Amino acid sequence: MDHANLTRPLQSMIDQMVLSDATIPGIIMEVDAPRINFKFSGASGVVDFESGAALSCQHPVRLASNTKTYVSAAILRLWEDGKLDLDASISTYLPDDHVQIMRSGGYDPDAITVRHLLTHTSGLFDYSDCEAFESLVAPGTYCWTRTEQLQGTVDWGKPYGAPGEVYRYTDTGYIELGEILERLTGKPSYGAAIRDLVGFDRLGLRQTWLEDFDPHPADTLPRAHQYLNGVSNYNHDASEDLHGGGGLVATMADLAAFHRAVFTGGVFKNPSTVETMLSTIVAQKGGPVAYGREQKPGEYRMGIFVFDIDGLTDYQHGGYFGTEAAYFPELDITIALTVNRTDSDAGAKLINQAIGVFRNL
């Protein structure tokens, strides 16, 4: 097979996307298709609008909610090792002060399980998707604690429903999963727990780290800028999207390698653990629109969405700042990309376009 016939359309589609949308600073795409011995690494555009410096495939970015897949995988590794029960009440694992904050907001932490947190069926209000939080983080200078964000869950909104009743995506559940990782492993951060449980060194993930906790890896470029409403978040304090809902930084090559490893035997000890990850609690109804997305019960599993793209199964997750990672099991193809801006469907469009290149091979 002439791999140039694959490389050309992939590079062309990211070039055209950047040219056609002036709000996108740049795009990085990584494609891994081992069945046909093909890999693609492509970049187009600039690191930031201000300098106009060329973007490269080696530039890392904030992964935002793509971090949730890492958190879920680490939690499931603890479950494999018998150190955690997915159906245990979260009050079993969380500190008393956080349990009391939840109770003060009308939640019952004894009825919410780890499985509820993983599948966004806990009923916990999403502190990060409300006007109060958005206005407070706009300056980007405040250093948030997990406790403050949990308190915001209580102060800024009401429960979406009883545990298991409503599916509604919520960062709140994942910051508490981050806390569970720290408490059960004794590590100084959930990033350190993820690194060990997932096996970053074994997988060769040398350009993935937890911002504010880990040093910037040697021989790694500075982060590319990511934009919200035309403004770079480069200097925003990382804590506004930290603690478990987000926080990791990585290159697209590392993101693709991790995402593929999750579904191909590189992370879990037992092959059946992937089946557990792909299971869910099918809630009775969907909650309010989240980040512009209708909430469809059953589409979110444990740290991963499951979509159907024209007959192909797609295990996918995105991040608020423009990242996407997808694995197509029927084709054994992984795609990771970033468009480096929020509120854009460009990433999802590129996933669909890119997989189309491989459909008829």
Buried (B, 14 or more C-beta within 10 A) or exposed (E): EEEEEBBEBBBEBBBEBBEEBEBBBBBBBBBBBEEBEBBBBBBBBBBBBEEEEEBBBBBBBBBBBBBBBBBBBBBBBBBBEEEBBBEEBBBBBBEEEBBEBBBEBEBBBBBBBBBBBBBBBBBBBBBBBBEEBEEBBBEBEEEBEBBBBBBBBBBBBEBBBBBBBBBBBBBBBBBBBBBBBBBBBEBEBBBBBBBBBBBBEEBBBBBBBBBBBBEEBEEBBEBBBBBBEEEBBBEBBBBBBBBBBBBBBBBBBBBBBBBBBBBBEBBBEEEEBBEBBBBBBEBEEBBBEBEEEEBEBEBBBBBBBBBEBEEBBBBBBBBBBBBBBBBBEEBBBBBBBBBBBBEBEBBBBBBBBBBBBBEEE
